[in-house]
Amino acid sequence: MRKSDLFGRIGGEEFLILLKGYESTQAFDFAEKTRKMIENTVFRTHQKNIKISITLRTRTSPGATLWLSTIHQPKKAGFLAD
């Protein structure tokens, strides 16, 4: 991630990464690289080592202002809802 990117937990097991200035293909490549990195990492717990997988989606927006204004209610805004 770059200094201009934002990362935060938005609820439960949901996180949001804002990648300022990325085109959709760049965002997809970033998401895929991140997914593979986590998938190939062994996490150590008190009882055993585990591997996890994640699901990532990408969305593009005309500007970060839109994302920042909806970050507090992402599901209501439809950005993260399925």
Secondary structure, 3 states (H helix, E strand, C coil): CCCCCEEEEEECCEEEEECCCCCHHHHHHHHHHHHHHHHCCEEECCCCEEECCCCCCCCCCCCHHHHHHHCCCHHHHCCCCC
